[in-house]
Amino acid sequence: MSMVSKLQRQFTGTLLGAMTGDALAKPAKDYSPDELLDRAEIGYEMMGGFYTEDTEMMLTVAEVLLDLGDIDPDPLAHRLGENLDPMRGYNPGALEVMYALQQGRDWRVANRLVFEDGSYGAGSACRAAPVGLFFHDDLDLVVDAAAETARVTHAHPVGEAGAVAVALAVALAVQGEQPRAIYEQVLEWLADTGFGDLVPYLEAMQDLLQVWPDPPDVVQVLGNRLTVQECVPAAVYCVLRYPNNFE
């Protein structure tokens, strides 16, 4: 297989994988773990999955990269507003920010409309994969571009750190690094580039990886709320624990 063909497969697989995970998780989003188990046991049919705002914004980031060859917050903000589909599952706060972008408000104002200190919701991380793909051979560019993709809607440093962590992980995976090495390098890059606030949350899984805890015990340690501090470590843990099992 040529290098170009390999990269095409990696790029396509990454985006399709993110979209598929988004669509599969959507029906379960509003249920507790116990409720999900009850429904699974009795064959309860939840509404079929469809991609959410996370995929919508991820595809917008990919569009901007393909069109411009880089991430510029101004055209990205414009494109996010232009591509907005309010029926994709945005929460009220995120929708307020997106409507502001759609109406042409400066993203430097829009990204603090809901939270004065900025958002650290997980959406910044969910749309960062295209950055890691596009700049996979230059990790400095990955860090800078990922932070820019987040900054348009997430003014909080942890919101930016989540995007940087995911984009770095994707880039390192494209380079052929193994999951454990990716984890360790992401920790180093975050600490060295001013995004170290996320590091303690990622390090919290160290003891979990030495044993085989039940999922509720993992959630007790890492959390599973829709914040960068909980979603990103939970996702990283799943990859480290089950690197070859997509289920």
N, C-alpha and C positions, 0 to 999 in steps of 0.2 A: 504494500500500500504506500503510495506517495505521501510526502509530508503534507501537501495541500489536501489530499483526500482525508488524511487522518484529522487534520484541523477542522475540516468541514463536518466530519462526523462528531467531533468533540463539541463544536459550536452548536450544531443542530441538536445533539443530545442534551446539552445543558439547558437550552431554552425550552425544548419539549418537556424535559424532566421537571423544570420549574413550573411550567404551565399545568402539567398533569398533576403534580402534587397540590397545586393551588385548587384545581377543579375537584380533586378527590376529597380535599379537606373541607371545602366550602359547606357541604351538607352537615358536617359534624361540628361546625364552628360554634353553634349556640347550645350544645349539649354538654353536660358534665360527663366525666368518664363513666360513672355508674349508669347514667342514662344511655350512653352509647353501648355499653355492654348488654343492657336489657334489650335494646332494639336489635342488636346483633344476634342474641340468643333466640329471639322469637321470629327472626326474619323480617323485622320491621323495615319497610321501604321508605327511606327518606328521599326528599326531592333530589333529582339527578344533579350532579355537579356541573357548574359552568365557571369559566374563569372570572376572577374578581378584579378589583381595582389594582391589586398587586401585579398581575400579569399585564393589565392595560398600561401601567406606568413603566414596567420593565420593557415592553415593546416600544414605548415612546423613547426611552433611553437608547435602545438599539437603533431606532430610526435616526435620531440625532447624530449618533456616532457614525452611521453610514453616510449621512448627508454632509456632515461637517468634518469628520475625521478627528473630532475632539469633543469635549464637553464644555460648552459655554453656557453659563446659567441663564442668560437672557433668552436666547432662542429655545433652550430647554423649557423654561417657564412658559413661554408662548406656546410651545408644542403640547405641553401637558394640559394647558387650558383648552387648546384646540381639539385634543383627542378625548376630552372628558366625556364619559358616559356615566351620569349620576346613578344609573341603575346597577352598577357593578359592585355595590356593597360598601361604598365609602361610609365611614362613621360620620356623625354630624360635624365634628370638628375638622376632619380632613376635608369634608365637602365644602365647608366654609372657606378654607384655604384655596381649594381648587376653583371655586367660583370666583374668588378674588383674582386668581391668575387668568381665568377665562375672560374676565372683564378688563384685563390689562393693567391691574395694579402691580406696582413694583414688588418683585418677590422678596426683597429685603423687608418690606412691610408685611406682606402676606404671611411670611413664615413665622410671624410673632402675633398674629391675630388671635389665636386661641390660647397659646401659652406665652406669657411674657418672656420667659427664658428659653423658649423654643421647645419643640417636640422631641421626644426620644421614643416615639412609636416605631414599631418594627417595619413599617412600610419602606423606610429608607434602605434597610438591608434587603428587603424582598425584591427591589428593582435594580440591584447593583451588579448582578451577574454579567450583563453585557460588557461592563467596563473591564472586568477580569479577562473576558475573552478577547476583547479588542486590543488591549495593551498587555497581553500575557507575557511578552518578552521584555517588558520594562516595568518593574515593580514600583519605581518612583512615580511613573505616570499613573499607574493603577491607583496609588494612594491619593494623588492630587485629583484625578478625575472622579473617583468615587466620592470623595468629600464634596466636590462640586455638585454631583447629582443629588446628594442628600440635602445640601445647604438651601436649595430652592424652596423646600418645604419644611425642613428640620433645622432650626437654628441652634438647637442644643448640641454641644460637643459629643455627647453619647450617641445622639441620632446619627451624626456623621461617622462616628467610630464604627457603628454597626455596618454601614455601607462599606467602609474601608475593609473591615474584617472579611465580609463575604466576597468582595471583589478580589482581595488577596488570595483567599482560599481557592477561588475558581482559577485564577491565573497560575497558581502553583500546581493545581491539578492538571492543567493543560501542559505544564512543563514536565509532568510525569512524576511529581513527588508523591509519596505514599501518605495516607491520611495522618499518621502520627507526626511525620515530619512537617506536614502542612500546618497542623495545630501548633507545633512548637515555633515555627517560623512566623506564623501570624501573631503569636504573643510577642515575639521580638520586634516585629515591625510596628505593632501598635504602640509598644513602649517607647520605641525610638523615634516615632513621628508625631508625638503629641496627642495620641489617642489612647493613652494608658488607662483612662478611667474605666474602660471595658475589661481590662485584663483580669482584675480580681473575680469577675463573674465567670470568665472563661476558665480560670484556674480552679474554680469550685468543683469541677468535675474530676479532678485528679484522683481522689479517693474512690469515686464511683467506678472508675475504670479498672480498679484493682480487684473488684468483686463483680457479682452479677445481681445487682439489686432489682427488686420488683419495680415496675414503672411508677407506682405511686410514691415510692421512696425517692426515685429520681426527681419527680416533680417537686417533692418536698424540699429538695436541695436546690434545684436549678430554677424551679418555677415554670409556668407555661402561660403567663399573661402576655398580652400583645405589646410588649415593650422590647426594645433592643436588649436590655439587660437580662431578659429571661428567654426570649425567642432565639436569639443567636446562639447562646450556650446550649440550649436544648437541641437545636439543629446540628450543631457541631458534635454534641455527644452522640446523637443517632448515627452520624457518619462514622465516628470512631468505634462505636460499639458494633455496628452492623455494616461494615464497609462494602460488602458484596450482596446485601439483601435489601432490595428496594421496597419490599413489603414492610 
